[in-house]
Amino acid sequence: MSDVQHTPDAAVVDALLPELAELVVEAVNLDMPASEIEPDTPLYRDGLGLDSIDILEIALVVSKRYGLQIKAGDADNAKVFASLRALAGHIVTHRTA
């Protein structure tokens, strides 16, 4: 098995965005409808205003739902949680469920 990273299919990522937005809203009790989360808005700080605890909560829900590992302190986490679209791309590339 190779460690080659594949670029996720944009259509598959786009199809996952509404479901993922709902998960984010539920995981951190966000005070806005999932439909108002723009896919490219930063999740952390200035974007949606999430903090590290919120990101941890999202990582737990995503790990359970999609069967992938997101480890605290991973160097790639800044990229993975950069936006809803970035998170969806990571899920599409790495999920097992």
Rosetta blueprint (number, residue, H / E / L):
1 M L
2 S L
3 D L
4 V L
5 Q L
6 H L
7 T L
8 P L
9 D L
10 A H
11 A H
12 V H
13 V H
14 D H
15 A H
16 L H
17 L H
18 P H
19 E H
20 L H
21 A H
22 E H
23 L H
24 V H
25 V H
26 E H
27 A H
28 V H
29 N L
30 L L
31 D L
32 M L
33 P L
34 A H
35 S H
36 E H
37 I L
38 E L
39 P L
40 D L
41 T L
42 P E
43 L L
44 Y E
45 R L
46 D L
47 G L
48 L L
49 G L
50 L E
51 D L
52 S H
53 I H
54 D H
55 I H
56 L H
57 E H
58 I H
59 A H
60 L H
61 V H
62 V H
63 S H
64 K H
65 R H
66 Y H
67 G L
68 L L
69 Q L
70 I L
71 K L
72 A L
73 G L
74 D L
75 A L
76 D L
77 N H
78 A H
79 K H
80 V H
81 F L
82 A L
83 S E
84 L H
85 R H
86 A H
87 L H
88 A H
89 G H
90 H H
91 I H
92 V H
93 T H
94 H H
95 R L
96 T L
97 A L
